[in-house]
Structures are given as C-alpha cells and as structure tokens.
C-alpha cells in the first residue's frame, strides 16, 4: 500500500461497487411483471438493460450526440428492450416508474457499515455515471452516507474520460493526489490512477451474476485490494 497520508476524500464508483444493481433491477422487473401478468426472463432483461449501458454512454463520450444524463439513456434503452421482448401497451408513466428501478438499488451488505466507518475520517463522494437525482434517491432509500453527490452529470462527461475525474476533484477543491477512487472495475481505477488518484479495488465477483468473467481479480497493484467496503475501512484505519 502506497503513502496514503495525504488522502482527504474517497470517491466511489456506485453501480456494482456500492450497490447490487443486477439483483435489484431483476427484482423490480419481476414485481412489475407479476403486477401486470407479464411473463419474461427478468434476469436476462436486467442483463440486457445493463448491456446497453456502455454503448449508450459511448454515443455521448464520442460526441455522436449531445450530453444526456443516465436517466435519459436508461429510459431509451428500456423502450428498446420492451419492444425486443414484445412488451407493449404500457403507459408513459409506467415506463417512467420502471426506469426509476435504478433509483431503488440495494447496497451490498458490507457497504453501509463500511461507508459509515470511512466517513469518520474522510469526505465521501460519489464518482458515478449516474445522474444526481438518481444517486440522491438511491442514497436516501439505501442509507448511503455521502457527503457529496457528484460525478458524470456536473462534469458533463462519462467515465472513463479524464474530465469526469478531474472536474470532480476540482469540485471539492482537491488535487488528484488528495483523492482516492474506490471501485470494483479495473478500467475505472486505471483511468483514475493515470490522473494522479489513489486507488482501492473492491472485489465484487457476482456483480454480473455467477458466471462473471470480468473484474474477478485485481489486475494491477492498486493501493488497496479487498473484497468488502469494511475491508477498505480496515485498510484506512477507520
């Protein structure tokens, strides 16, 4: 572990690192379907919805389309999938509510305790592709003790573009060396480290289900490598 004495703020990837999006979204979809008598493989639907996540953001990152927040991109992907799965006849309000499933994600069991401990010594901020309304609603429901809810939306840039990391360090008046990114994704950590952030890898081997093939181990010598948020707290003496 490198010299972390100068770290003032911990920035967190949220989807997959802090919250279990796959189980949460599949549960929301299943409840939605049961209430309306709609049968589908809802876990596959959740995976397909997440599968459209990066391609939709890449259109924004590449300049193919102007800035659009994640709620907008998620809703467009949802409409695409409803058509693909042959689900029609839903009112616009029903689609909107279903899209807000991403506002209602449950945390991994270790996260509230780990974050609460970390907050005794550090500023805790989101550094997520999620938009602010989504992240605030999620935090209120899940009990996530953020000091700052920021990320792609105020930067108007999706990870892993450099401005997403740098702008969010600036928002807290911090140099990158005073920041640490906590994430379950090696590419996210690599982008942050290249800009001067410290790094903590949290293993989430079932983020994408039991057959996950990505991010099943740390692929570099990150400052902290652990399998829980409480492990991050232990490593930082909280």
Secondary structure, DSSP 4 states (H G I P E B T S, - for coil): ----TT--EEEE--BTTTB-HHHHHHHHHHHHHHHHT----HHHHHHHHHHHHHHHHHHHHTTSS----HHHHHHHHHHHHHHHTT-----HHHHHHHHGGGGSPPBPTTHHHHHHHHTTTSEEEE-BSS-HHHHHHHHHHHT---SB--BHHHHT--TTSHHHHHHHHHHTT--GGGEEEEES-HHHHHHHHHTT-EEEEE--TTTT-TT--SSSS--S--SEEESSHHHHHHHTT-
